[in-house]
């Protein structure tokens, strides 16, 4: 049996914001054209759980693709 102590554990890193500092909200879709989040998602980001953030992050590529095709909300 080893007597070496376990290495200190770090807390898990929170999911980083997708903000790219291009804050322009499209009036038709309600999405920021920089990060593809809604205003409520942007405003609530710091209070969301990692599960909520991961869900939103998973939706962003589809939102971006839809908006680039002109599909709207």
PyMOL Python script that loads the backbone (N, CA, C, O; Angstrom):
from pymol import cmd

cmd.read_pdbstr("""\
ATOM      1  N   UNK A   1       0.839  -1.179   0.000  1.00  0.00           N
ATOM      2  CA  UNK A   1       0.000   0.000   0.000  1.00  0.00           C
ATOM      3  C   UNK A   1       0.883   1.241   0.000  1.00  0.00           C
ATOM      4  O   UNK A   1       1.839   1.322   0.771  1.00  0.00           O
ATOM      5  N   UNK A   2       0.577   2.184  -0.838  1.00  0.00           N
ATOM      6  CA  UNK A   2       1.369   3.396  -0.976  1.00  0.00           C
ATOM      7  C   UNK A   2       0.969   4.405   0.083  1.00  0.00           C
ATOM      8  O   UNK A   2      -0.206   4.539   0.427  1.00  0.00           O
ATOM      9  N   UNK A   3       1.961   5.111   0.593  1.00  0.00           N
ATOM     10  CA  UNK A   3       1.658   6.140   1.577  1.00  0.00           C
ATOM     11  C   UNK A   3       1.676   7.528   0.964  1.00  0.00           C
ATOM     12  O   UNK A   3       1.596   8.528   1.677  1.00  0.00           O
ATOM     13  N   UNK A   4       1.781   7.591  -0.369  1.00  0.00           N
ATOM     14  CA  UNK A   4       1.767   8.884  -1.045  1.00  0.00           C
ATOM     15  C   UNK A   4       0.372   9.480  -0.968  1.00  0.00           C
ATOM     16  O   UNK A   4      -0.617   8.814  -1.273  1.00  0.00           O
ATOM     17  N   UNK A   5       0.301  10.731  -0.560  1.00  0.00           N
ATOM     18  CA  UNK A   5      -1.029  11.362  -0.522  1.00  0.00           C
ATOM     19  C   UNK A   5      -1.553  11.588  -1.941  1.00  0.00           C
ATOM     20  O   UNK A   5      -0.784  11.729  -2.892  1.00  0.00           O
ATOM     21  N   UNK A   6      -2.846  11.617  -2.054  1.00  0.00           N
ATOM     22  CA  UNK A   6      -3.468  11.882  -3.353  1.00  0.00           C
ATOM     23  C   UNK A   6      -3.149  13.308  -3.772  1.00  0.00           C
ATOM     24  O   UNK A   6      -3.084  14.203  -2.929  1.00  0.00           O
ATOM     25  N   UNK A   7      -2.948  13.529  -5.075  1.00  0.00           N
ATOM     26  CA  UNK A   7      -2.679  14.897  -5.519  1.00  0.00           C
ATOM     27  C   UNK A   7      -3.896  15.776  -5.236  1.00  0.00           C
ATOM     28  O   UNK A   7      -5.035  15.309  -5.252  1.00  0.00           O
ATOM     29  N   UNK A   8      -3.636  17.050  -4.977  1.00  0.00           N
ATOM     30  CA  UNK A   8      -4.779  17.933  -4.718  1.00  0.00           C
ATOM     31  C   UNK A   8      -5.699  17.976  -5.927  1.00  0.00           C
ATOM     32  O   UNK A   8      -5.246  18.064  -7.069  1.00  0.00           O
ATOM     33  N   UNK A   9      -6.960  17.914  -5.666  1.00  0.00           N
ATOM     34  CA  UNK A   9      -7.906  17.956  -6.786  1.00  0.00           C
ATOM     35  C   UNK A   9      -8.343  19.388  -7.029  1.00  0.00           C
ATOM     36  O   UNK A   9      -8.498  20.185  -6.104  1.00  0.00           O
ATOM     37  N   UNK A  10      -8.530  19.680  -8.279  1.00  0.00           N
ATOM     38  CA  UNK A  10      -9.011  21.012  -8.659  1.00  0.00           C
ATOM     39  C   UNK A  10     -10.508  20.935  -8.867  1.00  0.00           C
ATOM     40  O   UNK A  10     -11.027  19.907  -9.302  1.00  0.00           O
ATOM     41  N   UNK A  11     -11.200  22.009  -8.561  1.00  0.00           N
ATOM     42  CA  UNK A  11     -12.628  22.014  -8.880  1.00  0.00           C
ATOM     43  C   UNK A  11     -12.802  21.988 -10.393  1.00  0.00           C
ATOM     44  O   UNK A  11     -11.957  22.516 -11.116  1.00  0.00           O
ATOM     45  N   UNK A  12     -13.869  21.392 -10.880  1.00  0.00           N
ATOM     46  CA  UNK A  12     -14.069  21.370 -12.335  1.00  0.00           C
ATOM     47  C   UNK A  12     -14.219  22.787 -12.870  1.00  0.00           C
ATOM     48  O   UNK A  12     -14.778  23.662 -12.208  1.00  0.00           O
ATOM     49  N   UNK A  13     -13.715  22.995 -14.072  1.00  0.00           N
ATOM     50  CA  UNK A  13     -13.824  24.312 -14.694  1.00  0.00           C
ATOM     51  C   UNK A  13     -15.234  24.497 -15.227  1.00  0.00           C
ATOM     52  O   UNK A  13     -15.796  23.600 -15.856  1.00  0.00           O
ATOM     53  N   UNK A  14     -15.789  25.649 -14.975  1.00  0.00           N
ATOM     54  CA  UNK A  14     -17.118  25.969 -15.499  1.00  0.00           C
ATOM     55  C   UNK A  14     -17.026  26.108 -17.014  1.00  0.00           C
ATOM     56  O   UNK A  14     -15.977  26.454 -17.559  1.00  0.00           O
ATOM     57  N   UNK A  15     -18.121  25.838 -17.670  1.00  0.00           N
ATOM     58  CA  UNK A  15     -18.171  26.002 -19.120  1.00  0.00           C
ATOM     59  C   UNK A  15     -18.025  27.483 -19.436  1.00  0.00           C
ATOM     60  O   UNK A  15     -18.787  28.314 -18.942  1.00  0.00           O
ATOM     61  N   UNK A  16     -17.050  27.797 -20.254  1.00  0.00           N
ATOM     62  CA  UNK A  16     -16.767  29.191 -20.598  1.00  0.00           C
ATOM     63  C   UNK A  16     -17.882  29.777 -21.447  1.00  0.00           C
ATOM     64  O   UNK A  16     -18.601  29.059 -22.142  1.00  0.00           O
ATOM     65  N   UNK A  17     -18.007  31.065 -21.378  1.00  0.00           N
ATOM     66  CA  UNK A  17     -18.995  31.765 -22.194  1.00  0.00           C
ATOM     67  C   UNK A  17     -18.603  31.695 -23.666  1.00  0.00           C
ATOM     68  O   UNK A  17     -17.417  31.745 -23.992  1.00  0.00           O
ATOM     69  N   UNK A  18     -19.578  31.582 -24.550  1.00  0.00           N
ATOM     70  CA  UNK A  18     -19.273  31.599 -25.985  1.00  0.00           C
ATOM     71  C   UNK A  18     -19.139  33.013 -26.540  1.00  0.00           C
ATOM     72  O   UNK A  18     -18.982  33.187 -27.748  1.00  0.00           O
ATOM     73  N   UNK A  19     -19.199  34.021 -25.680  1.00  0.00           N
ATOM     74  CA  UNK A  19     -19.141  35.411 -26.118  1.00  0.00           C
ATOM     75  C   UNK A  19     -17.858  35.681 -26.899  1.00  0.00           C
ATOM     76  O   UNK A  19     -16.762  35.316 -26.472  1.00  0.00           O
ATOM     77  N   UNK A  20     -18.021  36.329 -28.050  1.00  0.00           N
ATOM     78  CA  UNK A  20     -16.874  36.723 -28.872  1.00  0.00           C
ATOM     79  C   UNK A  20     -16.787  38.249 -28.978  1.00  0.00           C
ATOM     80  O   UNK A  20     -16.066  38.784 -29.820  1.00  0.00           O
ATOM     81  N   UNK A  21     -17.530  38.935 -28.112  1.00  0.00           N
ATOM     82  CA  UNK A  21     -17.532  40.400 -28.021  1.00  0.00           C
ATOM     83  C   UNK A  21     -17.985  41.072 -29.315  1.00  0.00           C
ATOM     84  O   UNK A  21     -17.507  42.147 -29.675  1.00  0.00           O
ATOM     85  N   UNK A  22     -18.916  40.416 -30.003  1.00  0.00           N
ATOM     86  CA  UNK A  22     -19.597  40.986 -31.159  1.00  0.00           C
ATOM     87  C   UNK A  22     -21.070  40.975 -30.780  1.00  0.00           C
ATOM     88  O   UNK A  22     -21.814  40.075 -31.171  1.00  0.00           O
ATOM     89  N   UNK A  23     -21.480  41.964 -30.027  1.00  0.00           N
ATOM     90  CA  UNK A  23     -22.810  41.962 -29.433  1.00  0.00           C
ATOM     91  C   UNK A  23     -23.796  42.750 -30.292  1.00  0.00           C
ATOM     92  O   UNK A  23     -23.997  43.950 -30.103  1.00  0.00           O
ATOM     93  N   UNK A  24     -24.398  42.048 -31.229  1.00  0.00           N
ATOM     94  CA  UNK A  24     -25.414  42.624 -32.096  1.00  0.00           C
ATOM     95  C   UNK A  24     -26.570  41.640 -32.117  1.00  0.00           C
ATOM     96  O   UNK A  24     -26.415  40.501 -32.559  1.00  0.00           O
ATOM     97  N   UNK A  25     -27.727  42.076 -31.640  1.00  0.00           N
ATOM     98  CA  UNK A  25     -28.883  41.180 -31.582  1.00  0.00           C
ATOM     99  C   UNK A  25     -29.759  41.395 -32.808  1.00  0.00           C
ATOM    100  O   UNK A  25     -30.170  42.516 -33.108  1.00  0.00           O
ATOM    101  N   UNK A  26     -30.035  40.313 -33.502  1.00  0.00           N
ATOM    102  CA  UNK A  26     -30.918  40.336 -34.657  1.00  0.00           C
ATOM    103  C   UNK A  26     -32.349  40.474 -34.170  1.00  0.00           C
ATOM    104  O   UNK A  26     -32.814  39.670 -33.362  1.00  0.00           O
ATOM    105  N   UNK A  27     -33.045  41.484 -34.655  1.00  0.00           N
ATOM    106  CA  UNK A  27     -34.408  41.738 -34.212  1.00  0.00           C
ATOM    107  C   UNK A  27     -35.385  40.635 -34.564  1.00  0.00           C
ATOM    108  O   UNK A  27     -36.304  40.361 -33.793  1.00  0.00           O
ATOM    109  N   UNK A  28     -35.209  40.001 -35.702  1.00  0.00           N
ATOM    110  CA  UNK A  28     -36.141  38.963 -36.141  1.00  0.00           C
ATOM    111  C   UNK A  28     -35.994  37.677 -35.339  1.00  0.00           C
ATOM    112  O   UNK A  28     -36.991  37.084 -34.926  1.00  0.00           O
ATOM    113  N   UNK A  29     -34.762  37.244 -35.117  1.00  0.00           N
ATOM    114  CA  UNK A  29     -34.551  35.967 -34.426  1.00  0.00           C
ATOM    115  C   UNK A  29     -34.372  36.136 -32.927  1.00  0.00           C
ATOM    116  O   UNK A  29     -34.624  35.204 -32.163  1.00  0.00           O
ATOM    117  N   UNK A  30     -33.935  37.325 -32.493  1.00  0.00           N
ATOM    118  CA  UNK A  30     -33.656  37.543 -31.078  1.00  0.00           C
ATOM    119  C   UNK A  30     -32.322  36.964 -30.641  1.00  0.00           C
ATOM    120  O   UNK A  30     -32.051  36.858 -29.445  1.00  0.00           O
ATOM    121  N   UNK A  31     -31.484  36.586 -31.607  1.00  0.00           N
ATOM    122  CA  UNK A  31     -30.192  35.985 -31.293  1.00  0.00           C
ATOM    123  C   UNK A  31     -29.067  36.987 -31.484  1.00  0.00           C
ATOM    124  O   UNK A  31     -29.104  37.825 -32.385  1.00  0.00           O
ATOM    125  N   UNK A  32     -28.060  36.885 -30.612  1.00  0.00           N
ATOM    126  CA  UNK A  32     -26.841  37.663 -30.792  1.00  0.00           C
ATOM    127  C   UNK A  32     -26.107  37.085 -31.993  1.00  0.00           C
ATOM    128  O   UNK A  32     -25.923  35.871 -32.079  1.00  0.00           O
ATOM    129  N   UNK A  33     -25.689  37.932 -32.912  1.00  0.00           N
ATOM    130  CA  UNK A  33     -25.004  37.484 -34.117  1.00  0.00           C
ATOM    131  C   UNK A  33     -23.541  37.144 -33.868  1.00  0.00           C
ATOM    132  O   UNK A  33     -22.849  36.682 -34.775  1.00  0.00           O
ATOM    133  N   UNK A  34     -23.069  37.365 -32.658  1.00  0.00           N
ATOM    134  CA  UNK A  34     -21.704  36.982 -32.304  1.00  0.00           C
ATOM    135  C   UNK A  34     -21.638  35.600 -31.675  1.00  0.00           C
ATOM    136  O   UNK A  34     -20.792  34.785 -32.041  1.00  0.00           O
ATOM    137  N   UNK A  35     -22.541  35.335 -30.721  1.00  0.00           N
ATOM    138  CA  UNK A  35     -22.470  34.066 -29.988  1.00  0.00           C
ATOM    139  C   UNK A  35     -23.696  33.182 -30.193  1.00  0.00           C
ATOM    140  O   UNK A  35     -23.699  32.026 -29.770  1.00  0.00           O
ATOM    141  N   UNK A  36     -24.731  33.708 -30.835  1.00  0.00           N
ATOM    142  CA  UNK A  36     -25.952  32.972 -31.172  1.00  0.00           C
ATOM    143  C   UNK A  36     -26.836  32.645 -29.964  1.00  0.00           C
ATOM    144  O   UNK A  36     -27.693  31.765 -30.043  1.00  0.00           O
ATOM    145  N   UNK A  37     -26.629  33.355 -28.841  1.00  0.00           N
ATOM    146  CA  UNK A  37     -27.503  33.163 -27.682  1.00  0.00           C
ATOM    147  C   UNK A  37     -28.602  34.211 -27.687  1.00  0.00           C
ATOM    148  O   UNK A  37     -28.486  35.253 -28.333  1.00  0.00           O
ATOM    149  N   UNK A  38     -29.679  33.917 -26.951  1.00  0.00           N
ATOM    150  CA  UNK A  38     -30.741  34.892 -26.755  1.00  0.00           C
ATOM    151  C   UNK A  38     -30.312  35.862 -25.657  1.00  0.00           C
ATOM    152  O   UNK A  38     -29.369  35.594 -24.911  1.00  0.00           O
ATOM    153  N   UNK A  39     -31.010  36.985 -25.566  1.00  0.00           N
ATOM    154  CA  UNK A  39     -30.693  37.940 -24.504  1.00  0.00           C
ATOM    155  C   UNK A  39     -30.878  37.323 -23.124  1.00  0.00           C
ATOM    156  O   UNK A  39     -30.090  37.598 -22.219  1.00  0.00           O
ATOM    157  N   UNK A  40     -31.902  36.495 -22.947  1.00  0.00           N
ATOM    158  CA  UNK A  40     -32.109  35.870 -21.641  1.00  0.00           C
ATOM    159  C   UNK A  40     -30.992  34.870 -21.324  1.00  0.00           C
ATOM    160  O   UNK A  40     -30.608  34.722 -20.163  1.00  0.00           O
ATOM    161  N   UNK A  41     -30.476  34.195 -22.332  1.00  0.00           N
ATOM    162  CA  UNK A  41     -29.354  33.279 -22.115  1.00  0.00           C
ATOM    163  C   UNK A  41     -28.088  34.051 -21.762  1.00  0.00           C
ATOM    164  O   UNK A  41     -27.320  33.636 -20.894  1.00  0.00           O
ATOM    165  N   UNK A  42     -27.878  35.168 -22.434  1.00  0.00           N
ATOM    166  CA  UNK A  42     -26.702  36.001 -22.143  1.00  0.00           C
ATOM    167  C   UNK A  42     -26.803  36.538 -20.721  1.00  0.00           C
ATOM    168  O   UNK A  42     -25.843  36.458 -19.954  1.00  0.00           O
ATOM    169  N   UNK A  43     -27.956  37.080 -20.370  1.00  0.00           N
ATOM    170  CA  UNK A  43     -28.140  37.664 -19.047  1.00  0.00           C
ATOM    171  C   UNK A  43     -28.088  36.650 -17.921  1.00  0.00           C
ATOM    172  O   UNK A  43     -27.641  36.969 -16.819  1.00  0.00           O
ATOM    173  N   UNK A  44     -28.538  35.441 -18.182  1.00  0.00           N
ATOM    174  CA  UNK A  44     -28.584  34.436 -17.136  1.00  0.00           C
ATOM    175  C   UNK A  44     -27.383  33.517 -17.079  1.00  0.00           C
ATOM    176  O   UNK A  44     -27.310  32.657 -16.202  1.00  0.00           O
ATOM    177  N   UNK A  45     -26.436  33.680 -17.999  1.00  0.00           N
ATOM    178  CA  UNK A  45     -25.329  32.737 -18.148  1.00  0.00           C
ATOM    179  C   UNK A  45     -24.614  32.445 -16.831  1.00  0.00           C
ATOM    180  O   UNK A  45     -24.373  31.283 -16.504  1.00  0.00           O
ATOM    181  N   UNK A  46     -24.277  33.477 -16.079  1.00  0.00           N
ATOM    182  CA  UNK A  46     -23.499  33.256 -14.847  1.00  0.00           C
ATOM    183  C   UNK A  46     -24.281  32.485 -13.789  1.00  0.00           C
ATOM    184  O   UNK A  46     -23.684  31.884 -12.895  1.00  0.00           O
ATOM    185  N   UNK A  47     -25.598  32.497 -13.878  1.00  0.00           N
ATOM    186  CA  UNK A  47     -26.410  31.782 -12.905  1.00  0.00           C
ATOM    187  C   UNK A  47     -26.837  30.393 -13.346  1.00  0.00           C
ATOM    188  O   UNK A  47     -27.433  29.657 -12.561  1.00  0.00           O
ATOM    189  N   UNK A  48     -26.543  30.018 -14.590  1.00  0.00           N
ATOM    190  CA  UNK A  48     -26.938  28.708 -15.098  1.00  0.00           C
ATOM    191  C   UNK A  48     -26.028  27.618 -14.549  1.00  0.00           C
ATOM    192  O   UNK A  48     -24.868  27.865 -14.219  1.00  0.00           O
ATOM    193  N   UNK A  49     -26.561  26.434 -14.459  1.00  0.00           N
ATOM    194  CA  UNK A  49     -25.738  25.280 -14.092  1.00  0.00           C
ATOM    195  C   UNK A  49     -24.908  24.865 -15.292  1.00  0.00           C
ATOM    196  O   UNK A  49     -25.169  25.297 -16.414  1.00  0.00           O
ATOM    197  N   UNK A  50     -23.907  24.026 -15.055  1.00  0.00           N
ATOM    198  CA  UNK A  50     -23.104  23.523 -16.170  1.00  0.00           C
ATOM    199  C   UNK A  50     -23.954  22.718 -17.142  1.00  0.00           C
ATOM    200  O   UNK A  50     -23.696  22.726 -18.345  1.00  0.00           O
ATOM    201  N   UNK A  51     -24.965  22.026 -16.631  1.00  0.00           N
ATOM    202  CA  UNK A  51     -25.866  21.257 -17.503  1.00  0.00           C
ATOM    203  C   UNK A  51     -26.625  22.202 -18.426  1.00  0.00           C
ATOM    204  O   UNK A  51     -26.742  21.938 -19.623  1.00  0.00           O
ATOM    205  N   UNK A  52     -27.141  23.301 -17.878  1.00  0.00           N
ATOM    206  CA  UNK A  52     -27.864  24.280 -18.702  1.00  0.00           C
ATOM    207  C   UNK A  52     -26.933  24.920 -19.724  1.00  0.00           C
ATOM    208  O   UNK A  52     -27.306  25.094 -20.885  1.00  0.00           O
ATOM    209  N   UNK A  53     -25.735  25.268 -19.299  1.00  0.00           N
ATOM    210  CA  UNK A  53     -24.764  25.868 -20.221  1.00  0.00           C
ATOM    211  C   UNK A  53     -24.396  24.895 -21.335  1.00  0.00           C
ATOM    212  O   UNK A  53     -24.301  25.288 -22.498  1.00  0.00           O
ATOM    213  N   UNK A  54     -24.188  23.629 -20.985  1.00  0.00           N
ATOM    214  CA  UNK A  54     -23.836  22.626 -21.987  1.00  0.00           C
ATOM    215  C   UNK A  54     -24.959  22.444 -22.999  1.00  0.00           C
ATOM    216  O   UNK A  54     -24.702  22.272 -24.190  1.00  0.00           O
ATOM    217  N   UNK A  55     -26.196  22.482 -22.533  1.00  0.00           N
ATOM    218  CA  UNK A  55     -27.347  22.358 -23.445  1.00  0.00           C
ATOM    219  C   UNK A  55     -27.340  23.509 -24.437  1.00  0.00           C
ATOM    220  O   UNK A  55     -27.498  23.302 -25.640  1.00  0.00           O
ATOM    221  N   UNK A  56     -27.159  24.708 -23.936  1.00  0.00           N
ATOM    222  CA  UNK A  56     -27.144  25.890 -24.806  1.00  0.00           C
ATOM    223  C   UNK A  56     -25.971  25.811 -25.778  1.00  0.00           C
ATOM    224  O   UNK A  56     -26.135  26.064 -26.972  1.00  0.00           O
ATOM    225  N   UNK A  57     -24.795  25.461 -25.273  1.00  0.00           N
ATOM    226  CA  UNK A  57     -23.616  25.359 -26.143  1.00  0.00           C
ATOM    227  C   UNK A  57     -23.859  24.349 -27.260  1.00  0.00           C
ATOM    228  O   UNK A  57     -23.405  24.550 -28.387  1.00  0.00           O
ATOM    229  N   UNK A  58     -24.566  23.275 -26.959  1.00  0.00           N
ATOM    230  CA  UNK A  58     -24.870  22.269 -27.963  1.00  0.00           C
ATOM    231  C   UNK A  58     -25.812  22.762 -29.042  1.00  0.00           C
ATOM    232  O   UNK A  58     -25.792  22.258 -30.165  1.00  0.00           O
ATOM    233  N   UNK A  59     -26.644  23.752 -28.707  1.00  0.00           N
ATOM    234  CA  UNK A  59     -27.598  24.303 -29.672  1.00  0.00           C
ATOM    235  C   UNK A  59     -26.985  25.371 -30.579  1.00  0.00           C
ATOM    236  O   UNK A  59     -27.506  25.630 -31.664  1.00  0.00           O
ATOM    237  N   UNK A  60     -25.906  25.981 -30.158  1.00  0.00           N
ATOM    238  CA  UNK A  60     -25.358  27.134 -30.879  1.00  0.00           C
ATOM    239  C   UNK A  60     -24.965  26.834 -32.321  1.00  0.00           C
ATOM    240  O   UNK A  60     -25.276  27.645 -33.193  1.00  0.00           O
ATOM    241  N   UNK A  61     -24.303  25.722 -32.627  1.00  0.00           N
ATOM    242  CA  UNK A  61     -23.961  25.471 -34.034  1.00  0.00           C
ATOM    243  C   UNK A  61     -25.190  25.374 -34.935  1.00  0.00           C
ATOM    244  O   UNK A  61     -25.158  25.858 -36.066  1.00  0.00           O
ATOM    245  N   UNK A  62     -26.270  24.757 -34.456  1.00  0.00           N
ATOM    246  CA  UNK A  62     -27.500  24.665 -35.258  1.00  0.00           C
ATOM    247  C   UNK A  62     -28.131  26.040 -35.455  1.00  0.00           C
ATOM    248  O   UNK A  62     -28.616  26.359 -36.541  1.00  0.00           O
ATOM    249  N   UNK A  63     -28.122  26.838 -34.415  1.00  0.00           N
ATOM    250  CA  UNK A  63     -28.669  28.198 -34.529  1.00  0.00           C
ATOM    251  C   UNK A  63     -27.882  28.998 -35.562  1.00  0.00           C
ATOM    252  O   UNK A  63     -28.461  29.655 -36.427  1.00  0.00           O
ATOM    253  N   UNK A  64     -26.569  28.934 -35.461  1.00  0.00           N
ATOM    254  CA  UNK A  64     -25.720  29.688 -36.393  1.00  0.00           C
ATOM    255  C   UNK A  64     -25.970  29.240 -37.826  1.00  0.00           C
ATOM    256  O   UNK A  64     -26.109  30.071 -38.724  1.00  0.00           O
ATOM    257  N   UNK A  65     -26.025  27.941 -38.039  1.00  0.00           N
ATOM    258  CA  UNK A  65     -26.257  27.420 -39.392  1.00  0.00           C
ATOM    259  C   UNK A  65     -27.612  27.853 -39.916  1.00  0.00           C
ATOM    260  O   UNK A  65     -27.732  28.245 -41.077  1.00  0.00           O
ATOM    261  N   UNK A  66     -28.629  27.787 -39.079  1.00  0.00           N
ATOM    262  CA  UNK A  66     -29.983  28.176 -39.489  1.00  0.00           C
ATOM    263  C   UNK A  66     -30.010  29.656 -39.864  1.00  0.00           C
ATOM    264  O   UNK A  66     -30.591  30.026 -40.885  1.00  0.00           O
ATOM    265  N   UNK A  67     -29.391  30.497 -39.051  1.00  0.00           N
ATOM    266  CA  UNK A  67     -29.397  31.942 -39.313  1.00  0.00           C
ATOM    267  C   UNK A  67     -28.584  32.264 -40.566  1.00  0.00           C
ATOM    268  O   UNK A  67     -28.963  33.140 -41.343  1.00  0.00           O
ATOM    269  N   UNK A  68     -27.497  31.579 -40.760  1.00  0.00           N
ATOM    270  CA  UNK A  68     -26.688  31.835 -41.961  1.00  0.00           C
ATOM    271  C   UNK A  68     -27.404  31.434 -43.232  1.00  0.00           C
ATOM    272  O   UNK A  68     -27.162  32.005 -44.295  1.00  0.00           O
ATOM    273  N   UNK A  69     -28.293  30.445 -43.125  1.00  0.00           N
ATOM    274  CA  UNK A  69     -29.110  30.035 -44.276  1.00  0.00           C
ATOM    275  C   UNK A  69     -30.313  30.968 -44.467  1.00  0.00           C
ATOM    276  O   UNK A  69     -31.015  30.897 -45.476  1.00  0.00           O
ATOM    277  N   UNK A  70     -30.534  31.835 -43.487  1.00  0.00           N
ATOM    278  CA  UNK A  70     -31.674  32.736 -43.556  1.00  0.00           C
ATOM    279  C   UNK A  70     -32.950  32.103 -43.057  1.00  0.00           C
ATOM    280  O   UNK A  70     -34.044  32.543 -43.411  1.00  0.00           O
ATOM    281  N   UNK A  71     -32.823  31.074 -42.239  1.00  0.00           N
ATOM    282  CA  UNK A  71     -33.980  30.340 -41.749  1.00  0.00           C
ATOM    283  C   UNK A  71     -34.747  31.016 -40.634  1.00  0.00           C
ATOM    284  O   UNK A  71     -35.905  30.676 -40.392  1.00  0.00           O
ATOM    285  N   UNK A  72     -34.133  31.961 -39.951  1.00  0.00           N
ATOM    286  CA  UNK A  72     -34.822  32.643 -38.860  1.00  0.00           C
ATOM    287  C   UNK A  72     -35.113  31.714 -37.699  1.00  0.00           C
ATOM    288  O   UNK A  72     -34.705  30.553 -37.683  1.00  0.00           O
ATOM    289  N   UNK A  73     -35.832  32.259 -36.728  1.00  0.00           N
ATOM    290  CA  UNK A  73     -36.095  31.514 -35.488  1.00  0.00           C
ATOM    291  C   UNK A  73     -37.115  30.434 -35.659  1.00  0.00           C
ATOM    292  O   UNK A  73     -37.434  29.729 -34.702  1.00  0.00           O
TER     293      UNK A  73
END
""", "prot")
cmd.dss("prot")
cmd.show_as("cartoon", "prot")
cmd.util.cbc("prot")
cmd.orient("prot")
